Amino acid sequence: MQTNRWDLQTEQPNKQVIEEAAHLLKSGQTVAFPTETVYGLGADATSATAVSGVFQAKGRPEDNPLIAHVATKEQLSRLVTELPAIAEKLIDEFTPGPLTLVLPSNGACAKNVTAGLSTIGVRIPSHPIAQQLLKTCDIPIAAPSANISGKPSPTTADHVWSDLNGKIAGLIDGGPTGVGVESTVIDCTQQIPVILRPGGVTKEQLEQVAGTVMTDPALANKSGQPKAPGMKYTHYAPEVPMWLVAGSAEDIQVVIDTERIQQKRVGVMASTETAGKLQANRVIPLGTSLEEVAAGLYDALREFKNGDVDLILCETFPSTNIGQAIMNRLEKAATAYIKD
């Protein structure tokens, strides 16, 4: 399959390109496009055949549900049997934006979108290209991250091209994404909303609008059928083993030195402050704030290639605000966790 690639790194999406991409989607093809979180791989969510192309391109297990993307609240309402009051409040406050709501499905989307569940995850992205594409299509678009399943999610078009060139019909290059980690997934089918996946909207922000918000204990449970993407399978893994290391720069340096004595080439990811204190084969500073760490996390994970380093060490971060999403992704990618 030949993959069309369009460059739209401008403030205003190009109408002709958007129409070409929308035509491919409405014809049952798969197209990758930028959102404010990561790049998504889209297909017509009402067509089981089209959606199966997403699973095939990614090598994604079919019991892992997808998120249906729409442009407006009105389009969202077409996919659900009801819109609880708390869901309406969250939609009005945080969308368009990096929030996915799990709601009762009315069956409008194909069964392989919901993995046979009675609920569906729906979101309204804020990226201008995603917005224009969804409005032009006027159909729900099922869109997981546009990468090979299990690898770090793509935050640039080059990441998508590296993974999926020749496997999908099109790729819209809108430049680097902003948030850098996926949307928060929140289950609004219960009286108290439950976070199924931490992401771009933090628990603290949600609580300001919804009051009490719970975090699903199943985030740490890899057995059973997942209710939302990212809950069951290994995700975000780089090409070489990665260890999380809690503690100070001195603690991390001890681990580096121990592994290098054993002739291992060690790469490190850490905050800019910590990175400046470390000596290793390669050190990638992730930024000075949690927001910068989130934005650069997946790109850094992809920077370390098999053959360049034998082991990646990563500093741990506070599990507050967007740090909860960062640590969720790192813990899923890590093969070991060295704590105090």
ABEGO torsion letter per residue (X at the ends): XBBBBBBABBABBBAAAAAAAAAAAAAGBBBBBBBAABBBBBBBAABAAAAAAAAAAAGBBAABBBBBBBABAAAAAAABABBBAAAAAAAAAAOBEBBBBBBBBAGABBAAAAGGBABBBBBBBABAAAAAAAAAAGBBBBBBBBBBBGBBBBABAAAAAAAABGABABBBBAEBBAAGBBBBBBBAABABBBBABBBABBAAAAAAAAEBBBBBAAAABABEBBABBGAABBBGBBABBBBBBBEBAAAAAAAAAAAAAAGBBBBBBBBAAAAAABBBABBBBAEABAAAAAAAAAAAAAABBBGABABBBBBBBBABEAAAAAAAAAAAABABBBBX
